[in-house]
C-alpha cells in the first residue's frame, strides 16, 4: 500500500511540473507576435498569441475609395493568416504535452 502512495506522489509531482511547463509555454505563445499578410505585403496584421490585434498596416496604393471591398478582403485575409499561424504554433508547442498526459 505504501508503494502506491509513493507512485501517486511521484505522478502528482510530474503533473505539477508538466502544468508549470504548459503555463510557461502558453505565456511564450501569448507574447509572441504573429504577422499575417495579404497580396505581397499590401496589408499586414500583427497579433499576439492570445489573439489580440496589435498592429494593422495598409499600403497607400491599396486604398481605393472606389473599391473598399477589396481592402476589406485583404484585411480579412491577413487577419485569418495571423490566426492560422497562432493555431499552428499553439498545436505544435502545446500538443506535445497532451500526448504525454495519461488518458489522452
HELIX and SHEET records of a PDB file:
HELIX    1   1 UNK A    2  UNK A   31  1                                  30    
HELIX    2   2 UNK A   60  UNK A   62  5                                   3    
HELIX    3   3 UNK A   68  UNK A  100  1                                  33    
SHEET    1   A 3 UNK A  33  UNK A  38  0                                        
SHEET    2   A 3 UNK A  43  UNK A  48 -1                                        
SHEET    3   A 3 UNK A  53  UNK A  58 -1                                        
END                                                                             
